[in-house]
Amino acid sequence: MNTSSASLPGGTWTLGDLTVTRFGYGAMQLAGPGVMGPPADHDGALAVLREAADLGITHIDTAGAYGPRVTNRLIREALHPYAESLHIVTKVGAVRDEQGGWPPARRPEDLRRAVHENLEDLGLDALDVVNLRLGDAQGPRPGSLAEPFETLVELQQQGLIRHLGVSNATAEQVAEAQAIAPIVCVQNMYNLAYRQDDELIDDLAAKGIAYVPFFPLGGFTPLQSTALSAVAARLGATPMSVALAWLLRRSPNILLIPGTSSVAHLRENVAGAGLSLSDEELAELDKIGR
Ligand SMILES: NC(=O)c1ccc[n+]([C@@H]2O[C@H](COP(=O)([O-])OP(=O)(O)OC[C@H]3O[C@@H](n4cnc5c(N)ncnc54)[C@H](OP(=O)(O)O)[C@@H]3O)[C@@H](O)[C@H]2O)c1
């Protein structure tokens, strides 16, 4: 690990046997509008990825469905051959339709194809971490994950996947996955204002499993709250910085993957996540999503 990795806000976490910086980067915003097609600024997208690596970030989150197959190819173009310290986490279980929707694709043949496409597009022989994406665009849905998850376990046994995780999952599905095979992370929607998973986060922390919130900054609708703005104004910081710093403080197993298509925002977010919050400010922020 380089010096900057060690000094990124939040330090590091271990996903199975892979050390990653708790401050990671979510690559979804690099594809075109609606996460479809190529970026408007191809060189700008490559610059964001290279800046992430230069800042010492060693965790990049992606999916074959971004673009589709756009984001992964950008990651390869920008960063291959990858530094040994860099770990790319991808997702399978959804594809894209012509309207830009995200229909599920969780039959065994869909998952095998998705894993092979990820390997090809990223230029890897094995994927570091693969999350099985469950539910749909509206959120998690109840139901057994046994069949699709067991397909991923088979691919892991074939040496194509190092570690497994689940995404957009209910607490019951997380428990079901753990009963089938070890998981190293859960990636669900969570942020200062949306806190459905508080209990799950604490439970995973006790088990040493990472919780990776997607939409940490509110996703396509930026986080807005009077209380958040008030704390940010008092600290002379942006609401985004406060939201990221709060997540790092919320639990040691939380890994950040804020998305951006801008080098300036990426730098701003890394600096902002290092903001120090007093107990009083934490208590005030804690009330927002409760
Ligand atoms: N598992 C799943 O189902 C799932 C679903 C959604 C996302 N994800 C993952 O989670 C990652 C994060 O989610 P996300 O990117 O959708 O949402 P996010 O991180 O909550 O927010 C990203 C948005 O915030 C803006 N932004 C970032 N930094 C900013 C700053 N300093 N100032 C102003 N605006 C800023 C970005 O615009 P700019 O580009 O202009 O900076 C972008 O519009 C994704 O990249 C993806 O890897 C997973």
The ligand as a Gaussian input file, in Angstrom:
#p B3LYP/6-31G(d) Opt

LIG

0 1
 N      -25.881000      -2.115000      -5.569000
 C      -26.686000      -1.298000      -6.189000
 O      -27.817000      -1.646000      -6.518000
 C      -26.200000       0.093000      -6.473000
 C      -27.129000       1.088000      -6.862000
 C      -26.650000       2.366000      -7.088000
 C      -25.307000       2.668000      -6.960000
 N      -24.414000       1.688000      -6.612000
 C      -22.977000       2.000000      -6.418000
 O      -22.866000       3.028000      -5.464000
 C      -22.004000       4.070000      -5.962000
 C      -22.424000       5.381000      -5.374000
 O      -23.726000       5.724000      -5.778000
 P      -24.066000       6.947000      -6.736000
 O      -22.863000       7.395000      -7.474000
 O      -25.236000       6.571000      -7.549000
 O      -24.592000       8.033000      -5.721000
 P      -23.878000       9.000000      -4.661000
 O      -22.476000       8.614000      -4.442000
 O      -24.800000       9.091000      -3.515000
 O      -23.977000      10.411000      -5.408000
 C      -23.402000      10.649000      -6.636000
 C      -23.927000      11.997000      -7.127000
 O      -23.410000      13.026000      -6.285000
 C      -22.712000      13.982000      -7.073000
 N      -21.538000      14.402000      -6.312000
 C      -20.518000      13.630000      -5.858000
 N      -19.616000      14.353000      -5.178000
 C      -20.065000      15.640000      -5.206000
 C      -19.575000      16.850000      -4.690000
 N      -18.434000      16.915000      -3.998000
 N      -20.290000      18.000000      -4.911000
 C      -21.451000      17.962000      -5.604000
 N      -21.972000      16.817000      -6.130000
 C      -21.288000      15.670000      -5.932000
 C      -22.343000      13.303000      -8.347000
 O      -22.300000      14.233000      -9.419000
 P      -20.914000      14.579000     -10.182000
 O      -20.669000      13.447000     -11.128000
 O      -21.232000      15.856000     -10.862000
 O      -19.868000      14.723000      -9.139000
 C      -23.500000      12.315000      -8.531000
 O      -24.577000      12.925000      -9.193000
 C      -22.166000       3.968000      -7.475000
 O      -21.099000       4.553000      -8.151000
 C      -22.249000       2.476000      -7.665000
 O      -20.939000       1.953000      -7.751000
 C      -24.862000       0.421000      -6.353000

